[in-house]
Amino acid sequence: MNSIILSAAGTGAGGVAAILPMIGYIAIFGVAIYFLMIRPQKKEQKRMEALLSTMAPGDSVLTTSGFYGVVIDVTDDTVIVEFGSNKNCRIPMQKSAITQVEKPEDAAAGE
């Protein structure tokens, strides 16, 4: 009977010692996920918010649907964009539909 109690006590201590490395691996995996996935996504989101907040009339933009246009007016959440050389094609859209913004100064410096 004593041997049963001793063997049960021995496996309990070994089980705790086996769990500690597993907790360490889970912590390392969590830190890796943060630095490889979450942090870059937050950084890109902050960059896009800064880009959209500096958008002004006259800027060239690319929309999520792949259309290039020129910003005519900017409000809090919406932007009026003019597409093509037809001056009658002005479409209001959400700021979140803009993926790239090119300032007129940037275009002049590139040429």
C-alpha positions as CSV (number, residue, x, y, z in Angstrom):
1,M,0.0,0.0,0.0
2,N,2.9,2.4,0.7
3,S,4.3,1.8,-2.7
4,I,1.1,2.9,-4.4
5,I,1.1,6.2,-2.4
6,L,4.8,6.8,-3.2
7,S,4.3,6.2,-6.9
8,A,1.3,8.5,-7.1
9,A,3.3,11.3,-5.4
10,G,6.2,10.8,-7.7
11,T,4.1,11.2,-10.9
12,G,2.5,14.4,-9.5
13,A,5.9,16.2,-9.1
14,G,7.0,15.0,-12.5
15,G,3.8,16.3,-14.1
16,V,4.4,19.8,-12.8
17,A,8.0,19.7,-14.1
18,A,6.8,18.7,-17.5
19,I,4.2,21.5,-17.7
20,L,6.8,24.3,-17.1
21,P,8.6,23.9,-20.4
22,M,5.3,23.8,-22.2
23,I,4.2,27.1,-20.6
24,G,7.5,28.6,-21.7
25,Y,7.0,27.4,-25.3
26,I,3.5,28.9,-25.3
27,A,4.8,32.2,-24.0
28,I,7.5,32.3,-26.7
29,F,4.9,31.4,-29.4
30,G,2.7,34.2,-28.1
31,V,5.5,36.8,-28.3
32,A,6.4,35.7,-31.8
33,I,2.8,36.0,-33.0
34,Y,2.7,39.5,-31.5
35,F,5.9,40.7,-33.2
36,L,5.2,38.9,-36.5
37,M,1.5,39.6,-37.0
38,I,-0.2,42.1,-34.6
39,R,2.5,44.8,-34.3
40,P,3.0,45.3,-38.1
41,Q,-0.7,45.4,-38.6
42,K,-1.1,48.2,-36.0
43,K,1.8,50.0,-37.5
44,E,0.3,49.9,-41.0
45,Q,-3.1,51.0,-39.6
46,K,-1.5,54.1,-37.9
47,R,0.3,54.9,-41.2
48,M,-2.9,54.8,-43.2
49,E,-4.7,57.0,-40.6
50,A,-1.9,59.6,-40.9
51,L,-2.0,59.4,-44.7
52,L,-5.8,59.8,-44.8
53,S,-5.8,62.7,-42.3
54,T,-3.3,64.7,-44.5
55,M,-5.4,64.2,-47.6
56,A,-6.3,67.5,-49.3
57,P,-8.1,68.6,-52.5
58,G,-5.8,68.2,-55.5
59,D,-4.2,64.9,-54.3
60,S,-4.1,61.9,-56.7
61,V,-5.6,58.8,-55.1
62,L,-6.0,55.1,-55.8
63,T,-9.2,53.4,-54.5
64,T,-9.6,49.9,-53.3
65,S,-11.4,49.1,-56.5
66,G,-8.4,50.1,-58.6
67,F,-9.6,53.5,-59.9
68,Y,-7.3,56.5,-60.0
69,G,-8.7,59.9,-59.3
70,V,-8.2,63.4,-58.0
71,V,-9.6,64.6,-54.7
72,I,-12.1,67.4,-55.0
73,D,-13.4,67.8,-51.5
74,V,-12.7,66.2,-48.1
75,T,-15.1,66.0,-45.1
76,D,-14.8,64.0,-41.9
77,D,-15.6,60.5,-43.3
78,T,-16.1,61.1,-47.0
79,V,-14.1,62.2,-49.9
80,I,-15.4,63.4,-53.3
81,V,-13.1,62.0,-56.1
82,E,-13.1,63.0,-59.7
83,F,-12.3,60.1,-62.1
84,G,-10.8,60.5,-65.6
85,S,-10.8,63.6,-67.8
86,N,-14.6,63.8,-67.7
87,K,-15.4,66.6,-65.2
88,N,-18.9,65.2,-64.6
89,C,-17.7,62.0,-63.0
90,R,-17.4,63.0,-59.3
91,I,-18.2,60.3,-56.8
92,P,-18.4,60.6,-53.0
93,M,-16.8,57.7,-51.2
94,Q,-15.6,56.8,-47.7
95,K,-12.0,57.6,-46.7
96,S,-11.4,54.0,-45.9
97,A,-11.8,53.2,-49.7
98,I,-8.6,55.1,-50.4
99,T,-5.5,52.9,-50.5
100,Q,-2.8,55.3,-51.8
101,V,-2.4,59.1,-51.8
102,E,0.1,61.0,-53.9
103,K,0.6,64.7,-53.3
104,P,1.1,67.0,-56.3
105,E,4.5,68.0,-54.8
106,D,5.6,64.3,-54.9
107,A,4.6,64.0,-58.5
108,A,6.5,67.1,-59.5
109,A,9.6,66.0,-57.6
110,G,9.5,62.6,-59.3
111,E,9.6,64.1,-62.8
